[in-house]
Amino acid sequence: MTKRSVKMFWFPLIVWLFWPAISSFGFEDRLLPDPQLTPGDTFDVTKEDICVPGYAKRVRNVPIAVKREVYWRYGIIHPEPHHYEIDHLIPLGLGGSNSIKNLWPQSYWTSPWNAYLKDKLEYKLHKLVCENIIDLKEAQKAIATNWIEAYKKYMGKPETRGPDEYR
């Protein structure tokens, strides 16, 4: 084997093996989840199920190993403390599941689109569903398709505060 053919064989293999580490270096946080990795997933529930106080707390169950897998799938090898939350794309309060298909690392630090803003949208959609203003499936689809557009539709223009100001 020539030196050139050795390089042509090993270089792609090394890039493939180390892509998660390479891809997280110097890239900005995602504002929306990758639809291939996080298409969204729901429990088989009704509006009556989710509108019971304490529902989301009762069904929340994302083991640490699953959270690590979510980070790895998104190429985040060493997440900074308090930088991300492993978020349910379709929130538990709207019937979202704990499946890895419904989880993604959402940043607290992107501005204005961050985990704090998405949380506000989640509460608003839950309230609208429970008040029979919108249908549960409609709310699930809106937030799973593009939570930023759903925010604009149901909440209006976002606030432009920094992460420390949301607390």
MOZI-V937952 format. One record per residue. N is the residue number from 0. PHI is phi in whole degrees, -180 to 180 (NA if undefined). OMEGA is omega in whole degrees, -180 to 180 (none if undefined). Layout:
n,phi,omega
N,PHI,OMEGA
N,PHI,OMEGA
//
This chain:
n,phi,omega
0,NA,178
1,-80,178
2,-60,-179
3,-66,-179
4,-68,176
5,-64,178
6,-62,-178
7,-67,179
8,-83,-173
9,-78,-177
10,-58,178
11,-62,179
12,-65,180
13,-65,178
14,-61,-180
15,-62,-178
16,-66,-175
17,-103,-178
18,-55,179
19,-56,180
20,-71,-180
21,-67,-173
22,-70,-180
23,-87,-178
24,-84,174
25,81,179
26,-102,178
27,-77,176
28,-66,178
29,-75,175
30,-88,178
31,-126,178
32,-71,174
33,-71,-177
34,-65,176
35,-74,-179
36,-88,-175
37,-134,179
38,-79,-175
39,100,-180
40,-159,-178
41,-129,167
42,-77,176
43,-85,-176
44,-131,177
45,-114,175
46,-58,-179
47,-63,178
48,-65,-173
49,-77,-176
50,-88,175
51,-84,179
52,-54,179
53,88,-178
54,-56,-175
55,-60,180
56,-64,-179
57,-68,-175
58,-98,-179
59,-65,179
60,-163,177
61,-122,-180
62,-63,179
63,-55,-180
64,-61,179
65,-70,177
66,-60,178
67,-62,179
68,-62,178
69,-62,178
70,-58,-178
71,-60,-180
72,-60,179
73,-93,176
74,76,179
75,-104,-174
76,-83,-180
77,-127,-178
78,-65,177
79,-66,177
80,-59,177
81,64,178
82,-93,-177
83,-128,162
84,-124,171
85,-79,-171
86,-101,171
87,-83,178
88,-57,170
89,-94,-173
90,-64,177
91,-55,-180
92,-66,174
93,-116,178
94,89,178
95,-62,-179
96,-98,176
97,-92,-180
98,-63,177
99,-61,177
100,-71,-178
101,-118,-175
102,-120,176
103,-155,178
104,-82,180
105,-105,-177
106,-79,170
107,-85,-166
108,-102,177
109,-71,-176
110,-136,0
111,-87,-173
112,-81,-178
113,-147,-177
114,-61,180
115,-64,180
116,-67,179
117,-63,177
118,-59,179
119,-63,177
120,-63,180
121,-59,180
122,-64,-180
123,-64,-180
124,-64,178
125,-59,180
126,-62,-180
127,-63,178
128,-67,-177
129,-68,177
130,-93,180
131,60,179
132,-87,173
133,-130,-180
134,-78,-180
135,-57,-179
136,-63,178
137,-64,179
138,-65,179
139,-61,-179
140,-65,-178
141,-61,-176
142,-75,180
143,-75,-178
144,-71,180
145,-167,-175
146,-63,179
147,-68,177
148,-66,177
149,-63,178
150,-60,-180
151,-60,-178
152,-69,-173
153,-98,-175
154,-120,-177
155,92,-178
156,-72,-179
157,-75,171
158,-73,-180
159,-120,178
160,-94,175
161,-79,-177
162,-55,-179
163,-68,-177
164,-82,-180
165,-81,-173
166,-76,none
//
